[in-house]
């Protein structure tokens, strides 16, 4: 089974890397075309204008892409969490060779993109000095005071209904949207993406491995392996607290990995 999954992973990797290579020039060009309007907008308008393009370019970290991002002053920090997708998949290849459990790339990549979308939003907001929590509270006040455009309120309600349906089908899926303060909930998800999408990735991988019956599933062992996966997928490696002083407090490396996964992802 593992050999068959490795072959599926190889094909998926090749397809994604080819797609990314084909799209790169067009994405750079699209962002460059936004510069004139960008310079005329306030910071919140700038955020809305470029966020989708910057997210799509965050899977490249070559000089041209980084140079283009940096030209959109003051995006000084956002590009620091950009990744090289080729390196990402090569790291996954090495990981799956050593791993005890099964890790389908398509599943990992799907949640990784959702997680990355939130990370990039948070970094752009930081660079543009936008407090997303304040934005969420302001939007909530507008919703509750009936000053919110009906079409946007309907979109939020549709999102909540979709998430409720997902929760019914997948009880462990984590993405709570408050009825009273939905915008604050969305901003919290953006600010703490690792506790949402990477939590969901964890749960889906657990479910995949249990149902596959490839080997007996023992969750402490899986948590150790998931920590190693986090070393690949986290865009901010400092969240792992992978420092000698911290690890020494846990006595063993295994206990450190388990507790970091529990605290960082599952709490």
Buried (B, 14 or more C-beta within 10 A) or exposed (E): EBEEBBEEBEEBBEEBBEEBEEBBEEBBEBBEEBEEEBEEBEEEEBBEBBBBBBBBBBBBBEEEBBEBBEEBEEBEEBBEBBBEBBEBBEBBBEBBEEBBBBBBBEBBBBBBBBBBBBBBBBBBBBBBEBEBBEBBBEBBEBBEEEEBEEEEBEEBEEBBEEBEEEBEEEEEBBBEBEEEBBBBBBBBBBBBBBBBBBBBBBBBBBEBBBEBEBEEBEEEBBBBBBBBBBEBBBBEEEBBBBEEEEBEEBEEEBBBBBBBBEEBBBE
